[in-house]
Amino acid sequence: MPTIMPIRDLRNTSAISELAHKNQEPIFITKNGYSDLVVMSAELYEKFARETRIDYVIYEAEKEFAETGKTIEAAVAFDKLEKKHFG
């Protein structure tokens, strides 16, 4: 179940930080009864960002294949990735 807090509770930053690190889930902050902010640990943010980048790369690859219909051999793809990331 998500953690939801009113914005006035942001005054207790240490408790919110501890909760964010302990639960490793976003904390939803409301203002005047409406969703306003999301607070999360840096580790959880990095995880979300990494997953988003992976999802975007998969989307781009699927889009490219739909447009061109071209594929490449896995060995060629891995060679290109190795050269790109490891020199």
C-alpha positions as CSV (number, residue, x, y, z in Angstrom):
1,M,0.0,0.0,0.0
2,P,1.5,3.4,-0.9
3,T,2.5,5.9,1.7
4,I,0.6,9.1,1.4
5,M,1.3,12.2,3.5
6,P,0.2,15.8,3.7
7,I,2.7,18.4,2.7
8,R,3.0,19.8,6.2
9,D,4.7,16.5,7.2
10,L,7.7,17.4,5.1
11,R,8.9,19.4,8.0
12,N,10.2,16.2,9.6
13,T,12.8,15.5,6.9
14,S,14.8,12.9,8.9
15,A,11.7,10.7,9.5
16,I,10.7,11.0,5.8
17,S,14.3,10.1,4.7
18,E,14.3,7.1,7.0
19,L,10.9,6.0,5.8
20,A,11.9,6.3,2.1
21,H,15.1,4.3,2.6
22,K,13.4,1.7,4.8
23,N,10.4,1.0,2.5
24,Q,12.1,1.6,-0.9
25,E,8.8,2.9,-2.2
26,P,7.7,6.3,-3.3
27,I,6.0,8.6,-0.7
28,F,3.2,10.5,-2.2
29,I,2.8,14.1,-0.8
30,T,-0.6,15.8,-1.0
31,K,-1.4,19.5,-0.9
32,N,-5.0,20.6,-0.2
33,G,-6.1,17.0,-0.6
34,Y,-4.6,16.5,-4.1
35,S,-1.5,14.7,-5.2
36,D,1.4,17.2,-5.5
37,L,4.8,15.6,-5.0
38,V,6.6,12.2,-4.9
39,V,9.5,11.7,-2.6
40,M,11.8,8.6,-2.9
41,S,15.3,7.5,-2.0
42,A,18.1,8.2,-4.4
43,E,18.6,4.4,-4.8
44,L,15.0,3.9,-5.8
45,Y,15.1,6.9,-8.2
46,E,18.2,5.4,-9.9
47,K,16.3,2.1,-10.3
48,F,13.3,3.9,-11.9
49,A,15.6,5.9,-14.2
50,R,17.5,2.8,-15.3
51,E,14.2,0.9,-16.0
52,T,12.9,3.9,-17.9
53,R,16.1,4.1,-20.1
54,I,15.8,0.4,-20.8
55,D,12.2,0.7,-21.7
56,Y,12.9,3.6,-24.0
57,V,15.7,1.7,-25.8
58,I,13.5,-1.3,-26.4
59,Y,10.7,1.0,-27.7
60,E,13.2,2.7,-30.1
61,A,14.4,-0.7,-31.3
62,E,10.9,-1.9,-31.9
63,K,10.0,1.3,-33.8
64,E,13.1,1.0,-36.0
65,F,12.3,-2.6,-36.8
66,A,8.7,-1.7,-37.6
67,E,9.9,1.0,-40.0
68,T,12.8,-0.8,-41.7
69,G,12.2,-4.5,-41.1
70,K,16.0,-4.9,-40.8
71,T,17.6,-7.1,-38.2
72,I,21.3,-7.8,-37.3
73,E,22.9,-10.9,-35.9
74,A,23.2,-11.1,-32.2
75,A,27.0,-11.6,-32.4
76,V,27.3,-8.4,-34.4
77,A,25.1,-6.5,-32.0
78,F,27.2,-7.7,-29.0
79,D,30.4,-6.7,-30.7
80,K,29.1,-3.2,-31.4
81,L,28.0,-2.9,-27.8
82,E,31.3,-4.1,-26.5
83,K,33.2,-1.6,-28.6
84,K,30.9,1.2,-27.7
85,H,31.1,0.6,-23.9
86,F,34.5,-1.0,-23.4
87,G,36.6,0.4,-26.2
